């Protein structure tokens, strides 16, 4: 696969994850008015960072994955519509994987 098509797929995955998370967070905010600052730090802030990182070639979007994964897993286990936060976390990871493939980062 060419690097331009991988970057396009990475961009699409990152944008879907970020915008989807922002929309879901606002739905969560209106559905449960007692949403804490903790959820904003664990879901909204990584989504905004992921939105910016989607346009970069470096795999910095993995930070959004790492920060949002614990709360996303918790929401997955609750069984309501907010299990979609987990899908966003997976999309962050897929985007980072494509970016790693493009940049050929050597972590050794």
N, C-alpha and C positions, 0 to 999 in steps of 0.2 A: 504494500500500500504506500502511495506517495505521501511525503510529509505534509504537503498542502491539504490533502484530503483528511489526513489524521488530525491536523490542526483544526480543520472545519468541524470534524466530529467532536473533538475536544471542546471547541467553542460552543457547539450546540448543547452538549451535555452539561457544561458549566452554566450556561445561561438558563437552561431548563431547571436545573437544580436550584440556582439562586433565585430566579423569579418565582418559581414554584414555592420555595420556602418562604419568601416574603409574603406571598399571597396567603399561604396556609397560616403563617404567624398572625396576620391581621384577622383571619377568620377565627383563630384561637383566641385572640384578644377580645373580639366581640362575643364569642360564644361563652367564654369564661372570663368575666371582667376582673377576676382576681389574679390574672397572669402576672407573674413576678418579674423583677428585673433579671433574675436568673435565666428565665426562658429567653429573654431578649439577648442576653450575653451568649447563650449557648445555641441559639437558632438564628436570630436576626443579624447579629454582628458578623457571624461567619458567612451568612448569605450575602451581605453587602461586600465583604472582603472577596468572596467567591465571584461576585459579579465583576469586580475589578480584575481579579486574577485570571478570569476566563480569557481575557484579551492578551495575556502574557504568554510567552513561549515556555517560561520556566514552570515547573510543576508546583508552584506555590499554593495551588488550590487544595493540595493535600491538607493544609492547615484547617481549611473549612471542614474537611472530612473528619479530622481528628477531634476537633472541638465539638462538632454537632453529633457525632456518633453516640456518645453515652445517653444523651437525652432522647435521641431518635430511637435507640433500642428500648428505652423505657416506654416511650409512646407507642412503639410497635406492640409491646406486651399488654398495653391497656385495651387494645382491641377496638378502638373507635376510629373515626375517619382520619385521625391525626397519625395513623400508621404510615401515611404518605410521606412524613418527614424522613422515614427510613429510606424510602425510594430516592429522595433527594440526596441523602448521604451516599448511597450507592452510585448515583450519578456524579457526585464530587470525585469519588474514587476512580470511576471510569475515565473522567476527564483528566485526572492526574496521571493515570496509566498511559493514556495517549501522549500526554505532554512529556512523560519520562522517555517514552519511545522516541519522540521527536528530538529531544535535547540530548539523548544518550548520556545522561548524567552518570558519572562514575563515582559511586559512594564508597569505594575502597580507600 
